[in-house]
């Protein structure tokens, strides 16, 4: 497998799972990795849970099989911070990310690595499709998705869809975190994940920066089964609680990548429209779908506007040149 690990027939892959207070599903995810057919991988669990149950689960799973797991406890509930810690711990030349509420097929790693082989030196990242096993019909959540410089996304496209790997393009290939992989050396070259993205748009930003650096993001013909579970960011798939992060990260992403591409008035208008659809209309819809009290809706709206303000200020600072690296790893929903 050239250009990944020239001296190895099977390059070491580091599978990183970031988890927070989902111990039962983490156990299932870890046990599913025992069925992987690829011969050379390590598992790294980055734990931001509020209890010690994750370490107990990891010990229980690994004591009954040959799976070796590196476990690191971290403080902030920040997915980008956790991913960066995992990358530092990784020994593999390929980093594969996987969620604690997902199950991969046995050939998952082989399919990812095959895409690196066929696309060569410029291939920096590879990911596959994600299917939601908790909804009727098991619909796709993601398949060959693309995103633009404002973070507007087309999540599902056909197998023959056009690739978007142009460094100066408006649209670009993206990946979904639970079925994604990256060359470790290139992640390190772009300084890993931007820790401002505590939740949402974290891997989107990485994919774009890799493409802007002259590399490519590609897709593999492999699907991971996802069983989305409640977390500190959502009660269910419709009832999110992370409106602060969604608004903050949407605003910051647009400033970081799209600000210089449009006249200011057009930029602001498009950003307002995006946040209205992504946050405010969805919050109002909760009144009818979940019968939430007005006090809860008001709280979510306030979180949204606070997130816009924080993201706006950080984005402005980026373009003033006064801030080389924004790190709000302590900010949570």
Secondary structure, 3 states (H helix, E strand, C coil): CCCCCCCCCCCCEEEEEEECCCHHHHHHHHHHHCCCCCCCEEEEEEECCCCCHHHHHHHHHHHCCCCCEEEEECCCCCHHHHHHHHHHHCCCCEEEECCCCEECCCCHHHHHHHHHHHHHHHEEEEEEEEEECCCCCCCEEEECCEEECCCCEECECCCCCCCCCCCCCCEEECCCHHHEEEEHHHHHHCCCCCCCCCCCCHHHHHHHHHHHCCCEEEEEEEEEEECCCCECCECCCCCECCHHHHHHHHHHHHHHHHHHHCCHHHHHHHHHHHHHHHHHHHHHHHHHHCCCCHHHHHHHHHHHHHHHHHHHHHHHHHHHCCCCCCCCCCCCC
